[in-house]
Amino acid sequence: MEDHFTYGPRRGPCDVCGQAGTACARCRVTFYCGKEHQKQHWKLHKPTCGCLEVRADERVGRHIVAVKDIPMRTVLMRELPLVVYPRAATNPRNMLALEPTKVCVACCLKINETVPCGHCGWPLCKRSCPYLNRHNIECAALKPLNLDRHNNEGAALKPLKQSPMEILRAIPMLGDFFTGLLQVADLHGLGAVRIWKAFEQEHGPRLLNLQHEIETPSFVTNGTVEAAKLKSACENFCTTVSAGAAKASSSVACSSPETRKGLERACGASLINSFLLKQEKYSGSALYSGLSLLEHSCLPNARVVPIDEDSEEVFLIALRNIAAGEHVTIDYHREQLPTLSKRWHNNTLRGFVCRCELCEDPTEKGTYFSAWCCTTCKSKNLKSIVTLVGAFGWQCRVCKSSGPSVDPAVRELEKSFRSLQASMALHPDPLGEDAQRLWQQFIDGALWPKGPLHLTHHLVVNARAELLGLGDNRYPVRIPATLKEAGYLIEHSKRLLDVVVSLQAPVGGYRFEVKMYLFGFTMDKLMLQRRHGIQGNRKTANCAIDKLKKELCDLLAEVRHIAVSQGELKAVGFMEWQLKIIV
């Protein structure tokens, strides 16, 4: 079982009776208490058991391939982390600023007060932290921490001068990208030391097998913008790894060329393979064995889901039906709906060019999400959506205009969007009538013929998301006060959902969120319609109520079909309870 490409729990509840069982030696996903129940369940388990295989080629290196047809929602992997380490906390309301949150270096819990480790001085939630064994891996190798110079409070926080480099699954942890905050580099250095010391532990062979270097793809033509950006990304990666290893090396008591080499390998493995861990209460990252083999796709066929809110164990679940021979992929991007240029930029930082269905389609699944209406044609009162050329260029088929980058008029709207988004973060009622009016004004002014945008352009779509509370800034759900407002929010939810359905897989987390909001607004409209019916024409109101009930039943069936995470399943249970009371 140790030779399996995944690393997961050896024991768990039997799939037949629920008693303690042992993991299936072939797939490591299901558990059985004995051979009798394994035979009993074999007819159901056989179609997906052993459905994945590790292969390798020159283009992507080692990767995972489906060797059987796999149905949607199938659990493909069950993984436990090989190593867990802390990272600097970020503020979800503003990803360009760091949150002054202390982090326990053992359990990675965000805390208000820390206790210094008795040996090295690094911050712990308490001396008896249940995960102290994690810190013990590197504790003896660390120099005593100077608490006057290095504290975990982040006292004089400053905004970033540039966005964090999100290599692969994304840790914003390298000190060169942050200003005036030693905590970030310190925690990154500690993470590198922990991974380096873990090379000598039980899971060392698995960790040493993780990719830790990137190379410029050979299929990119020299002299192109793509080649230049990829070359720059590889150079930045090497610089980042070197700087991280230098910081980590300064933290250990005994440094040598061999130590430095090991720390560089640890930094590279972290940047390429790390997953953010339990983002609400915790601030940590983890390395997983099987998940590290997964390729990126902007239209992935699989999704990583925590087994529960407080667990470090994760599932890999099929987002759609996967045909035999397909590569199993996940989305490395943390953004819900990134543009083509943003996806391309993020991928080059990771040393590759994505050739997925979405990136190769200039229409982006018919949404023209990153394209706009030609401003030259607009001046002649003609509406023509430009065609994207590569990740940054464009041309108009009607007037033959072209350019190497986004139109200046669209650039101005991007600035206006960011400005309005920032002001909403400080607004006393960011989802109220005034906020709705401001976002609606932005949308109306940006849409053709007033502006150069169309209904499914990313700025219009993201403005709708912000208006609903589903954008980068997240707030408690708005409860509509009138039938008109409920209808208004429902209409925006449906328009947002149309784009999300085109750009995301059926079991995508953001699709679930949008449908859940649509369900909530429809439920609010039904309740308001009932009150309206008591005061007005009951026959008309009853017809409207029956129509809303049917819409709610249909929505519930849809979200029940795509819910996979514990949080999503809980939300479905609450929605079922709501509908049961109403109906």
N, C-alpha and C positions, 0 to 999 in steps of 0.2 A: 504493500500500500504506500510505502514511502517513495516509490518510484513514480507515483502518479503525478501528473503535471499540476494538479491543484493541491492545496493544503487546506483541509477542512476538519470539522469535528469528527472524531472516530466513533462517537456514540451519540444517540439521539432517540426520540420516540419512534417506535415501530409504526410503519405506515398502515398496518392492519389493525393492531390492538392498542397502540399507544404506550405499551410498556417499553422499558429501556431496551434499545437494540444497537446493533453494530452497523456501520456504514457499508453499503454495497461496494465490494472491492473494485468493481468495474467503473462505476460512474461517480462514486463518493457523494451522491446526492440524497438517496433514500436510505432508510434504516429498517432493519428487521431483527426481531427478537430471536429468531431461529430459522432453520431451513424450511420448516413447515409453512410458516407465514410468507417466506420468500417465494416458495413455489406457488402458494395460493395467489400471490399478488403479481406473479410473473407475466401473466397475460396483459395486464395493464401497464406494467413497467417496461416490458421488452421493447416496445416501439421507440422509446427515448433513451434507454440504457446504453451507454457507450456511444452516444450520438456525436461526440466531438473527438477530434484528433489533432495532434500538433504536427505541423508541417513547416518546411522552410524553403525559401527561394531567394534569389538575388535581389528582387525588388523590395520586399518587405521584411526579409529575414524570417525568424520564427513567427508563426501565427497559428490561429485556431480555425479549423475547417469543419463544417457539418458533414458527417459521413452518412447521415440519414435525413429524410424529410422530418422537420421538427415543427410541431404545431405551436401557434402563438400561445404565450403564457407559460410555456414549459420552463421549469427550473433547470438551467444548464450547468451551473456551478454553485457550490456552497463553500465559501472561503473564510478562513480565519487569517488575521494579519500575521506576517512573519516578524514584523517589528512595528512598534507604535512610538511616535516621538512628537514633542510639542511644536507648535508653530505660533507666530505672532497673531493675535486676534485681529480681525478686521470688522469694521462696523458695517452691517448689511444695509444700513440707510445711506451710507456714503463709502463706496469701495475705494475712493481715493484718499481716505483718511484712516488712521489706525485708532482702534479703540483702546483707551487706557485701562485695559483689563489685565489683571494678574493671572498667570497660568501655572498650575502645578506641573512640574516637569515629569512627574511620574504618571498621574492619571489623566493629565491634560485638561482638567476641569478649570473653567473660568471662576476665579474666586476674588473676594475683596481683600482678604488678609492671608498672608503666607507665613510659613515657618521655615527658616533656613535649614537645609540638610546639615547634620552635625559634622559631617566630614568635609564636604566641598562647598557648602554655603548656598547651593542652588535652591530656589523656592519650591516648597512642598505645601500641599493643602493641610497636612498634618504629618507628624513623624511616623504615625502608624498607617499611612496611606496604603490601601489594599493592593495598590499596583507598585509598591516600592521596589519590587524585584526588577522592574523595568529600568529604574534609575540606577540600581545597583550594578547593572551591566557596565556603565561608564564611570560610576562614581569614583572608584579607586584610581582611575586614570586621569581624573581632572585636577587641575590646580584649584586651590581654594579661591572661591569667587570673592572679589572685592565689592562688597555690597554698597559702599559709598559711590563707587563709579558705575557699577552695573546693578540697577534694580529693575524689578519686573513691573514697575508702575507706568512707565511711559510718560514721565512727568511733562516734559515740554514737547507735546505732540505738534507736528507740523504736517500739512498736507503733502502728498507725494508730488514731486516735480514731474514724474512720468508714471505711467501705469506699471504695475508689477509684471515681470516676465512670467507668464503662466506656462511653464514647460510641462507638456503632456497633461497629466490630470491635475497639475496646477498647484504649486505652493508658492504664494508670494512671500519668499523667505530670505532673499539675498540682500545683504546690507547695502551694496552699491546702488540699489534702486530706491533706497529710503534716505530721508534727510533728517538729521538731528535725533535719531532714535537708535541707541545702541542695542536695545532689547531684541530687535529683529535679527541682527547679525549674530548676537549671542545665542538665540534659540536655534538659528540655522546651524551654527557651529556645534551646538550640543546635539542636534539631530544627526549631523554627520558623524560625530564621535560615537553615538549610540549604534548607528548602522555599522560603522567600522568594527566596533567591539563585537557586534552580533555576528560578524563574519566568522568568529571563533566559537560561536554557540551552536546549539542543536540545528538551527535552520541555516547555518552558514553556507552549505553547498547550494541551497536554493537562492539565497541572496547573491552569492557570487555568480550565479547564472543569469542574473538580471542584466538587461542592457544598460550600459553606463556611458556610452559614447554615441555621437551622431555624426553622420557623414553627408556631404552634399549628394543628392541623388544623381546618378550618372545619366539619366534620361533627360535632364534639363539642359537646354542648348546654351553654350557659353555666349556671353555678350548680351543676353536678354536681361530684362528687369528681374525676372524670376531667379536667374542664376546669381545676379548681384545680391539680391536679398537673401537667398539661401546661403551664399558664402558669408555674408555679414552675420547671419544667424548662427552659423557654425562657429565663427570667430567669437561671437558674444557668449555662446555656450561654453567654450573653452576658457574664456576670461572669467566667467561666472563661477565655473567649477574651481578654477585656480584660486580665486578670491575667497570662495567658501572654504576650501581646504586650508588656506592660510589662516583664516579666522579660527577654524577648528583646531589647527595645529597649535595656535597660541593658547588654547584652553587646556591642552593636555600637559601633564607634568614632564613626560619624556618624549621628545620629538626626534625623529630620524628620517632619512630619505624613504625608508620602507613605510614608516608611519604616514608620511605625506602622501605617498602613492596610494595607500589604503584609504586615506581620507578623501582624496580626489575621486577614487572609485565610488565611495559612499555618496559624495555630493552628486556625481553624475547619475547614479542609480536613483537617488531621491528625486532629482529634477525630472527624470524621464518617466518614472513609474509610480509616483506618489498619488494617493487618493486622499482628499479631505475627509475628515472623520467627525461624525456627530457634531454638526456645525452649530447647533443651538447653545447647549450648555458647555460644550467642550471646544477646544482649539488645538486639534492635533492632526497629524497625517499618518498614513500607514502604507506599508508595502505588502502586496499580495502576490502569491505565486502564479496562479492561473490567470488572474486579471491582467498581469503585466504582459501577457502574450496577445492581448486583444488589439486589433487595429482600430484606427479612427475612421469614422464616416460621418458626414454631416446629416445623412439619413441612415442612422444605425439600425441594426436588426436586433439589438440586445440592450439591456439596461441593468445597471448595478443598483440594487435596492437593499438597504439595511434590513436585517431580519426583524429588528424592533428599534425603538427610539434610543435605547441605552446600550445596545449591543454593538460590538465591533465585528460580529459575523455578518457577512453580506451574501445575498443571492445574485446570480446573473440570470435574468429572465428574458425569454424571447419576446420581442416587441411585436413581432408578426410571424407568419409562417415562414420558415427558413428552408429553402430547398437544399437537398444533398449537393455538396460541392461548393456551396457558398462560404465565403469567409465570414466568421462571426465578428461583428464590429460594435463599438460603442462610440458615443460622441464625447470627445475630449473637452469641448467648449463648455464653460460654465454659464454663458449667457443663454437666455431662452430662445431668442430669434436673432442671431448675429447676421450681419450683411455679408455678401460675397467677399468684399475687400477685407472686412474684419476677420472672417474665417481664414482667408488666405494669409493675412498678416500673422495671425496666431499660429497657424500651421508652419509657416516658415521659421518662426522662433523655435519650433520643435524639430526643424530640420527636414521637413517633407512638404510635398505638394499634394493636396487631396485631389483624387480623380473620381470622386463618388458621383452618383447620378445627379445630385443637386448642383455640384460645382461644375459639371460638364454641360449643364443645361443653361444657356444664356437667358431663358425666360424664368428660371427658378420655379419649375413646376407650374408655369402659367401665371404666377403671381407678379412677375416683374418686380420683385421685392426690393431689389437694389437699383432699379432703373427709374427714370423720370421722363416727363414729357419734354420733348425738344423745345428749348426756349427760342430758337430761331423760327421754328414753325409756329410757335405760340404767338410771336409778333405778327404773324400773318393770319392769326385766328384759326390755325390748324392744330389738331391734336394728334401727335405722333410720339409714341413711346420709343425712346432710344434703344438700340441693341448694345448690350455690353460686349466689350472685346477684351478677353482676359479678365484679370481681377480688377483693373483700374480704368482701362480705356473704354470708349463708347463711340458709336456712330449712328446717324439718323438715316434710315433708308429713304425717307421722303426728300429731304433737302440736301442730303449727302454731307451734312456737318459732322465733325468728329472732334475728339479731344482725348488727351492722355489721362485726364482725371475728372472728378466730379464737377459738374457745372457750378460756377460761382453762386448762382441763385439758390441752388440746393445747399451749398456750403453755408450760406447765411441762415437758411432755415434750420440746419443742424445746430448752429450756434444758438438760435432762438429756442430750439427745443431744450438744449442743455441748460440754458438760463432759466427757462420756465420750470424745468424739472428741479433745479436747485432751489428756486424760490418756493416750490411746493413742499420741499422738505422742511421749510421753516414756517409754513402756513399754519395758522391755528386750526383750520378745518380743511385739510388737504383733499377731502372728497366731497365737500359741501357744494352748495349752489354756485358760490363765487369761483371755486376751483373748476367746476364743470364748465362754467361760462368761459374761463380763460383757456382751457384746453379746447373747447369747441371753437373759439375764435382762432386759435392756432390752426386747427384742422381746416376750417372754412377758408382761411387766408392762404393756406398752402395748396389746396386743391385747384386743379384746372377748372375754369379759365383764370381765376385770380392768381393762382400760383402754378408752379411747374410739376406738382405732384398728382398722383392718381390714388384711387381708393386703397390699393394694396401696397403702396410704397411703405418702406420700413418706418419712416417718420410718422406717417399717419397711423399705421398699425400700433406703433409704440405709444403714440399720444392717446389712442383709445385705451391701451393697457394701463397707462398712468391714470387716466380719468376713472377707470374702474377699480384702481388699487391693485392691479396685477402687473405693474411695471417694476423698474428697479427699486422704486420707493414703495414699500409695503405698509399698509395701514389696516385697521379693523374694517370689516366690510360695511359699506354704506347701506343703510336701510332707507329705501325711498319713502318719501312722505306723501306722495300723491300718485294717482294712476298714471298721470302723464310722465312723471319722473321714472316710475317703474318701467314703462314702455320704452323710455329713452335709454335706460341702462340695459334693458334686454336687447335693444337694437344694436348698441355698441358691442355687447357680448357676442351676438351672432356674427357680426362683421369680423370681430377678432378671431372667432372660432373658425370661420371660413379659411382664413390664412393659415392658422395653426394646423388645421387638418391637412392642408397641402404640404406644409413644410416639416411635419413631424410624423413619426410612426404611430400606429393605432393605440399603443399602450404607453404613450409618452406622458410624463408627469405634468407638463404644462397643459396638454390637452385636457387632462383630468381636472386641473384647477379651473380652467375657463368654463368647462361644462358644469362644474360645481357652482361657480358664481352665477351662471345662467339659470341653474336650478333654483338658487336662492332668490334671485330677482323675480323669477316667474312665480315662486311661492309667495313673495311679498305682494306681487300684483294680484294674485288670487285672493289674498286676505283683504286687500284694499277694495277689490271688486265686490266682495261679500258685503263690506260695509256700505259701499255705494248702492248695492242692490236693495238693502234695507230702506234706504232713503229715496230711491228712485224707482225705475221700471224694473220690477223683479223678473219678468219674463226675459227681457234683454240681458239682464245681469246673469241669469241662470245659464243662458246659452254661452255667454262669455266664460263663465265659471267652468262649465263642462269642457269647453275647448282647452282651457288652461290645465284642467286635471289631466286630460289626455297628453298634453305636452309634458307635464311633470312625470307621468308614467313612462313615456318614451325616453325622457332624459335619464330617469333612474335606471332603466334597463341598459342604456348606453354606458353610464358611469360604472354600473355593477360589472359590466363586461371588461372594462379596462382598468379597474382598480387592482393593484398588486401589492403596494407597500402597506405596512401596518396602519400608517396615518390615513391612507386612502380608504382602506377597508373600514376603519372607524368612521370616517366621514360618510361612507355609504350607509352604514348602520344608522347614523343620525338622520340621514335623508329618508331612509325607509320609515323610521319612526315618525318623522314629520308628515310624510305622505299618508301614513296609516291613520293618523289623527284627523287629517283634513278630509280624506276620502271616506 
